[in-house]
Amino acid sequence: MTKQTDQILVLNAGSSSIKFAIFDAELVEKISGIAEDIGGSSCLRIGDKKKEQPILDHKSALSMILKALETEGFGFDSLTAAGHRVVHGGSALTAPMRASPDVIAEIETCTPLAPLHNPHNLAAIRNLAELVPELPQFVCFDTAFHATNPKVATRYAIPRLQETRGIRRYGFHGLSYAALVQSLPKVSGQSLPSRLLAFHLGNGASLCAIHNGESVATTMGYSPLDGLTMGTRSGGIDANAVLRLVEENGLERTKAILNHESGLLGLSGGKSDMRRLMVDPSADSAFAIDHFCYWSLRHAGSLIAAMGGLDAIAFTGGIGENAVAVRMGILREMNWAGVRLDPDANHRSSARLHSDTSRVSVWIVPAQEERQIAQSVQNLRSR
């Protein structure tokens, strides 16, 4: 195996998985994989290899990942730095930075804002520091891209005391949107549009209004639960409806309903994967898809208003990049905004989706969150 050098390790730790990738100095992905279903029927995928084996916890998973990478020629001595996705940086951590003790402590204070995510992000940082103490580590926040939202967009109409306790809109999928801003000019061969509506559509889904390269509005709020219909999350729901669910079911059960049993899963009666829904002939599955498209459109109108118009649309994420019928369902209803779809291009999932008569350009931009993290690490190390 050829020895590799000057590599950046990127880690994305979730509640039951750790995604990983290695990038070289030119930010080319060399290898990637995932340790999944940690604590359950776990397995480790690396490149095109899959090995089913017990993985008891995240620390064990990280150890196995590092050993597997070493076997593939990416040992400790080939790594120059590591970058981590951290879901929530709160209002203080709004840019990529070195994972110093003070930064780690600040991430810890954000744990109540993202109790399902930040503890696992922190565990990956601390475990890697134990395993490879000399390796510089950096953190990139999924909330950071939306720090440019104006106060009227982030403040809930609640008493100030509650807002000072962190109850405000933050927005998520920021690494995806930051990567999209970097990638779209390369995809289109044109400068970045002034008023860009970005659709990050996957199991988790959101929209972002990007004006002159900066986020000015987004659909997710205090948590990733708000906004669009998602795979298992309800999206927007009246607060009094939530309070009633708590009264009838209790707090923990309501959390499970809204985060894990709702969205496409709840609407269809058991299917959260858009690929399964699109091949299922049942009325419930068709309704779930219609619901997803309808609320994407409803929120799109709001975000277009926040930008004062629309110059371009970009789709990213698993559904955005691959679900032909979903893109069609959204774009055919946006004629009022000057959008004219090229059906053949959409059917082929071409990079360019708009016709020559469209006043609004429409693009598919592959999601590149891991590469965005690697680029941020590289930028910080070169200062």
C-alpha positions in Angstrom: 0.0 0.0 0.0 1.4 3.4 -1.0 2.1 5.6 2.0 0.0 8.8 2.1 1.1 12.2 3.5 -0.4 15.6 4.4 -4.0 14.3 4.9 -6.9 15.9 6.7 -9.3 13.6 8.6 -12.9 14.7 8.7 -15.3 13.3 11.3 -19.0 13.6 11.6 -20.3 11.9 14.7 -24.0 11.2 15.1 -26.1 9.5 17.7 -25.3 6.0 16.4 -22.7 6.5 13.7 -19.4 8.2 12.8 -18.9 9.2 9.2 -15.3 9.8 8.1 -13.3 10.9 5.1 -9.7 11.7 4.3 -8.8 14.6 2.0 -5.4 15.4 0.5 -3.7 18.8 0.3 -5.6 19.5 -3.0 -8.9 18.7 -1.1 -9.5 15.6 -3.1 -11.3 12.9 -1.2 -9.1 9.9 -0.9 -11.3 7.5 1.0 -14.5 7.7 3.1 -16.7 5.4 5.2 -19.0 5.1 8.2 -19.2 3.2 11.4 -22.9 2.7 11.8 -25.5 1.3 14.2 -23.0 1.7 17.0 -24.2 -0.4 20.0 -26.5 -2.4 17.8 -26.0 -4.6 14.7 -23.0 -2.5 13.9 -20.7 -2.5 10.9 -17.8 -0.6 9.5 -17.8 0.5 5.9 -14.6 1.9 4.4 -14.3 2.5 0.7 -16.1 -0.4 -1.0 -15.5 -2.7 1.9 -17.9 -3.7 4.6 -17.2 -5.5 7.8 -19.9 -6.4 10.3 -18.6 -6.5 13.8 -19.7 -5.5 17.3 -19.0 -1.8 18.0 -19.9 -1.1 21.6 -19.5 2.7 21.8 -18.2 5.7 19.9 -14.7 5.5 21.3 -14.4 1.9 20.1 -15.8 3.0 16.7 -13.2 5.7 16.4 -10.4 3.3 17.3 -11.6 0.9 14.6 -11.9 3.7 12.1 -8.3 4.7 12.7 -7.0 1.1 12.5 -8.9 0.6 9.2 -7.5 3.8 7.8 -4.0 2.7 8.7 -4.6 -0.6 6.9 -5.5 1.5 3.8 -2.3 3.5 4.0 -3.6 6.5 6.1 -1.8 6.0 9.4 -1.5 8.6 12.2 1.8 9.9 10.7 0.0 10.7 7.5 -2.5 13.1 9.2 -1.8 16.8 9.6 -5.1 17.8 11.1 -8.7 16.7 11.9 -11.9 18.6 11.3 -15.2 17.9 13.1 -18.8 18.8 12.3 -20.4 20.2 15.3 -24.1 20.7 15.0 -24.6 23.6 17.4 -22.3 26.5 18.1 -24.9 28.7 19.7 -24.7 32.5 19.2 -21.0 32.7 20.2 -19.3 30.1 17.9 -20.0 31.4 14.4 -16.9 30.4 12.4 -14.6 27.4 12.1 -11.9 27.4 14.7 -9.2 25.4 16.6 -10.6 23.0 19.2 -9.0 24.7 22.2 -10.1 24.0 25.8 -12.1 27.2 25.8 -13.8 26.3 22.6 -14.6 22.8 23.8 -16.1 24.3 27.0 -18.3 26.7 24.9 -19.5 23.8 22.8 -20.4 22.0 26.1 -22.6 25.0 27.1 -24.5 24.6 23.8 -25.4 21.0 24.6 -28.9 21.9 25.9 -29.6 23.4 22.5 -28.6 20.2 20.7 -28.8 17.3 23.2 -29.0 14.6 20.6 -25.9 15.9 18.6 -23.4 18.0 20.5 -22.5 15.3 23.1 -21.4 12.9 20.3 -19.5 15.7 18.5 -17.6 16.4 21.8 -17.0 12.7 22.4 -15.3 12.4 19.0 -13.0 15.4 19.7 -12.0 14.1 23.2 -11.6 10.5 22.1 -9.4 11.5 19.2 -7.3 13.7 21.5 -6.7 10.6 23.6 -5.8 8.4 20.7 -3.7 10.9 18.8 -2.9 13.7 21.3 -0.4 15.5 19.0 -3.0 15.9 16.1 -4.4 19.4 15.8 -8.2 19.4 15.8 -10.6 22.0 14.3 -14.4 22.4 14.6 -17.0 23.6 12.0 -20.5 24.5 13.1 -23.7 23.7 11.2 -25.3 26.8 12.7 -22.5 29.2 11.7 -23.6 30.0 8.2 -26.8 31.5 9.5 -25.1 34.0 11.8 -25.7 36.6 9.2 -29.5 36.4 9.6 -30.9 39.8 10.8 -32.3 40.0 14.3 -35.9 40.2 13.0 -35.3 36.7 11.5 -33.8 35.1 14.6 -35.8 36.6 17.4 -38.9 34.8 18.5 -41.7 37.1 19.8 -41.2 36.0 23.4 -40.0 37.9 26.6 -36.3 38.9 26.4 -35.4 36.8 29.4 -36.2 33.6 27.5 -34.3 34.8 24.5 -31.2 35.4 26.6 -31.4 31.7 27.6 -30.8 30.8 24.0 -34.4 30.4 22.8 -34.1 31.9 19.3 -33.8 30.8 15.7 -30.4 29.4 14.7 -30.8 27.4 11.5 -28.9 24.3 10.4 -27.4 22.6 7.4 -25.0 25.5 7.3 -22.0 23.4 6.1 -24.1 22.2 3.2 -25.1 25.8 2.3 -21.5 27.1 2.7 -20.3 24.4 0.4 -23.0 25.2 -2.1 -22.0 28.9 -2.2 -18.4 27.7 -3.0 -19.5 25.1 -5.6 -22.3 26.7 -7.6 -20.0 29.1 -9.7 -17.9 26.0 -10.7 -21.1 24.1 -11.6 -22.7 27.0 -13.5 -19.6 28.6 -15.0 -21.1 31.9 -13.8 -20.7 34.2 -10.8 -22.7 33.5 -7.7 -26.3 34.8 -8.2 -27.3 37.7 -6.0 -30.6 36.2 -4.8 -30.2 32.4 -4.4 -32.8 30.0 -3.0 -31.1 26.8 -1.8 -33.0 23.6 -1.2 -31.2 21.1 1.0 -33.5 18.2 0.7 -32.8 14.9 2.4 -34.1 13.0 5.4 -33.5 16.3 7.1 -34.6 19.1 4.9 -34.5 22.9 4.9 -34.4 25.9 2.6 -32.1 28.9 2.8 -32.3 32.4 1.3 -28.8 33.4 0.3 -28.4 37.1 -0.6 -25.0 38.1 -2.0 -23.4 34.9 -0.6 -24.9 35.3 2.9 -27.8 33.6 4.7 -30.6 36.0 5.4 -33.4 33.5 6.3 -33.8 29.8 6.7 -36.6 27.4 7.6 -35.1 25.6 10.6 -35.3 27.5 13.8 -34.3 26.7 17.4 -33.8 23.1 16.5 -33.7 21.0 13.3 -37.4 20.1 13.9 -38.9 23.3 12.4 -39.8 24.1 8.8 -40.3 21.6 6.0 -41.9 18.1 6.2 -38.9 15.7 6.7 -38.2 12.0 6.8 -39.3 11.5 10.4 -39.6 15.1 11.7 -42.9 16.9 11.7 -41.6 20.3 10.4 -43.6 23.3 11.5 -46.4 22.7 14.0 -48.4 25.1 16.2 -46.9 25.4 19.7 -50.3 24.8 21.3 -50.6 21.6 19.3 -47.2 20.6 20.8 -48.5 21.5 24.3 -51.6 19.3 23.8 -49.4 16.4 22.7 -47.3 16.9 25.9 -50.5 16.9 28.0 -51.8 13.7 26.4 -48.5 11.8 26.0 -45.9 13.3 28.3 -42.8 15.1 27.3 -40.5 12.2 26.3 -43.2 10.5 24.3 -44.0 13.8 22.5 -40.3 14.3 21.6 -40.3 10.8 20.1 -43.5 11.5 18.1 -42.3 14.8 16.6 -38.7 13.8 15.9 -38.9 10.1 15.0 -42.5 9.2 14.1 -43.7 12.1 12.0 -43.0 13.7 8.7 -43.0 11.4 5.7 -43.0 8.4 8.0 -46.2 9.5 9.8 -48.0 10.7 6.7 -47.3 7.5 4.7 -47.9 5.0 7.5 -44.4 3.7 7.7 -42.1 5.0 4.9 -39.6 7.8 5.6 -37.3 7.1 2.5 -38.4 9.2 -0.5 -37.1 6.4 -2.8 -39.6 3.9 -1.3 -42.4 6.5 -1.4 -41.9 7.2 -5.1 -42.3 3.6 -6.1 -45.2 2.9 -3.8 -48.6 3.2 -5.5 -50.6 3.8 -2.3 -52.6 7.0 -1.7 -50.8 7.7 1.6 -47.4 7.6 -0.1 -48.6 10.0 -2.8 -50.0 12.3 -0.2 -46.8 12.3 1.7 -44.9 13.4 -1.4 -47.5 16.1 -2.2 -47.1 17.3 1.4 -43.4 17.5 1.1 -43.6 19.5 -2.1 -46.4 21.8 -0.9 -44.6 22.9 2.2 -41.3 23.3 0.3 -43.2 25.7 -2.0 -44.9 27.5 0.9 -41.6 28.2 2.5 -39.9 29.0 -0.8 -42.4 31.9 -1.2 -41.5 33.3 2.2 -37.7 33.1 1.6 -38.1 34.7 -1.8 -39.8 37.6 -0.1 -37.0 37.8 2.5 -34.5 38.3 -0.4 -36.8 40.7 -2.3 -36.8 38.5 -5.4 -35.2 35.5 -7.0 -32.3 35.0 -9.5 -31.4 31.3 -9.0 -32.4 28.1 -7.4 -30.0 25.3 -6.3 -30.9 21.8 -5.2 -28.6 19.7 -3.0 -28.9 16.7 -0.6 -30.0 13.2 -1.4 -33.6 14.1 -2.4 -32.6 17.3 -4.1 -30.0 15.7 -6.2 -31.8 12.5 -7.2 -35.6 12.7 -6.8 -36.8 13.8 -10.3 -40.5 13.8 -9.4 -39.9 16.0 -6.3 -38.0 18.6 -8.2 -40.7 18.5 -10.9 -43.4 18.9 -8.2 -41.7 22.0 -6.8 -40.5 23.7 -9.9 -43.6 23.4 -12.1 -45.5 25.4 -9.4 -42.9 28.2 -9.5 -43.8 29.7 -12.9 -45.0 32.8 -11.0 -41.4 33.4 -9.9 -40.1 33.2 -13.5 -39.0 29.6 -13.3 -39.2 27.6 -16.5 -38.1 23.9 -16.1 -36.4 21.9 -18.9 -38.2 18.5 -18.3 -35.6 16.5 -20.2 -32.7 18.0 -18.2 -34.7 17.3 -15.0 -35.3 13.7 -16.0 -31.5 13.2 -16.6 -30.7 15.1 -13.3 -28.4 17.4 -15.3 -26.5 20.1 -13.5 -28.6 22.7 -15.4 -32.3 22.3 -15.0 -33.8 25.5 -16.5 -34.9 26.2 -20.0 -33.6 29.0 -22.2 -36.7 31.0 -21.6 -36.4 30.9 -17.8 -35.8 34.2 -16.0 -34.4 32.1 -13.0 -31.5 29.7 -13.4 -31.9 26.3 -11.7 -29.1 24.0 -10.7 -28.2 20.7 -9.0 -25.1 21.1 -6.8 -23.7 17.9 -5.1 -23.6 18.1 -1.4 -20.0 18.5 -0.1 -20.1 19.1 3.7 -17.1 17.0 4.4 -15.0 18.8 1.8 -16.2 22.1 3.2 -14.9 21.1 6.6 -11.5 20.0 5.1 -11.3 23.4 3.3 -12.0 25.3 6.5 -9.3 23.3 8.3 -6.8 24.0 5.5 -7.6 27.7 5.5 -7.1 27.9 9.3 -3.8 26.1 9.2 -2.4 28.3 6.4 -2.9 31.5 8.4 
